[in-house]
């Protein structure tokens, strides 16, 4: 069963409440998404650590209900 974009966004924001999240359904099939996530919790963390925080927020759904997620993460730009 596929996930919808709102559910993905909700799960991420539950774990990263300050996050700015944009979800794009890449194929219109509810199975292949791109996520753009910006959070202050990413400051000082490597890209791998940032991605691990997001995957953790998805609570095991990656590879199951969520087939593919192209993930881009960043810390907020405070300039």
N, C-alpha and C positions, 0 to 999 in steps of 0.2 A: 504494500500500500504506500502510495506517495505522500509526501508532506507538502503543505502549501507554504507560500512565502511568509504569511503572517505567523505561522507556528514557528518557523525557523527564527524569525526576528524576535518573537516573544521569548523563546528559550535563551537566546543570546543575551537579551536585556535582563532576564532574571539573574543571570550570573555576572553580567557586566552592566549594572544599572545606568552608568553614565554614557554608555556606548551610543554612538551615532551609527545606525545600521541601515544599509540599503541592500535589498535583495532583488535580483533579476532572474527571472525564469528564462534560461537560455534557449530552450527548445519548445516551450509551451506545453511540456509534457508532465510538469510537476515532479520531475525526477532529476533534472540537471539545472543547477542554480549557480549564480555568481553572488558572492557576498562581499560587501565592502564594509569593514568594521573599524571604527576609530574609537579608542578608549584611553583615558588617562592611566588605566591599569597596565597599559603596554609600555609606558615610559621605563627605559632602562632594560627592557627585555629584548632578546633576540627575536628575529622573525619566527623562528621555530617555536620559541616559548609563547609568542603571541598566538600563533596558530593552535598550539596545544590548549590554550585557555578557551579559544572558541570551540574547538572539538569537544572539550570537556563539557562546555555549556550545552552541547547537543545531546548529552546523556546517552551515548551509545547508539544513537539513531544513524550516525554516519555509516554508510555501507549496508544499512538495512532499509529503513523507510526512505532515507536520503541516499540516493545512488551516487551523485557527483556534486561536488561543491568546489568551484574555483574561488579561492579565498584570497582577499587582499586586506591586510591589516596595517594600521598606523596609529601612532600617538597623535593627539590633537596638536595642531600647529598654533602655538601661543604667541606668534609674532604679530 
